[in-house]
Amino acid sequence: MIDDAPAPRCVICPRQLLDHETGRFICLPCEHRIDQDLRKLAGPAGLYARLCLRIQPGRGGDGPAVSGTPGRAMPCNEAVLTMTANGGLVSTLETWVEDWATYGLARRSTGGRLQHRVDVAVETLRLNLTRAASRHPALDEFAREVQQAARQIEAIISGERAPRRIPVTCPCGTVRSVTLDTDGFECRGCGAEYGHSEALKLTVAERRAA
């Protein structure tokens, strides 16, 4: 009897999975790309740390913040603040850690300063990425969010214009960053689905101090 079932494909590229990739949701090259994007974000020289240096407009990668009128600091760069505060990158990563924990793929972090939380979340996700490749069905969404975060931060650092990301809160309490171009999303906390207009009507999440 001839098996007419379609060959399994990577949920990201979508390349046909090879024999040694049987049982996985994603191919090995896509796993490598996700790992590379995660590595870019963490550490003292990572994208998150470099972005934090730009909270004040006019601050270069290693230089001091530029001030306006003597005795009065210039206002914070809102795009940078959105990505570096709660509800930005750290919430994106920790929400995925929470999600992976329900699959037995991660352990929840114990808090700390924002840089520490980013580093711990990245380490946890990288450590469990290979197991997630064969156990988590939403790796395409995960890969997309991590890649978008990395590209947005790179654009801000290089001075390119990037879509403004707004942290919004689902009624269940889950925080998600959206842009004016967001097509919609499914909440990972409760499964509620939001279209473009519904997503933009959600309550803006409060920014909390580090």
Number of C-alpha atoms within 10 A of each C-alpha: 3 4 6 6 6 7 10 17 18 21 19 18 12 14 14 15 19 14 7 9 17 14 12 22 24 28 23 17 12 20 19 13 13 21 19 13 18 24 17 16 24 22 18 12 11 14 21 26 18 20 21 18 19 24 20 20 18 16 15 15 14 9 10 12 17 12 15 12 7 7 7 8 13 15 11 12 13 14 20 24 17 19 26 25 19 20 27 25 25 22 23 23 25 21 20 17 22 19 17 21 13 10 11 13 20 21 15 16 15 7 10 11 9 19 18 16 19 26 20 23 27 23 16 20 22 19 14 16 21 17 13 23 21 16 17 18 14 14 22 18 13 17 19 13 17 19 17 13 24 19 15 22 23 19 14 16 19 9 9 11 11 14 15 16 22 20 25 22 20 19 13 12 12 17 25 25 23 20 16 13 11 15 12 16 17 13 18 18 15 12 10 12 12 17 12 15 12 11 23 19 11 15 13 16 19 13 14 8 8 10
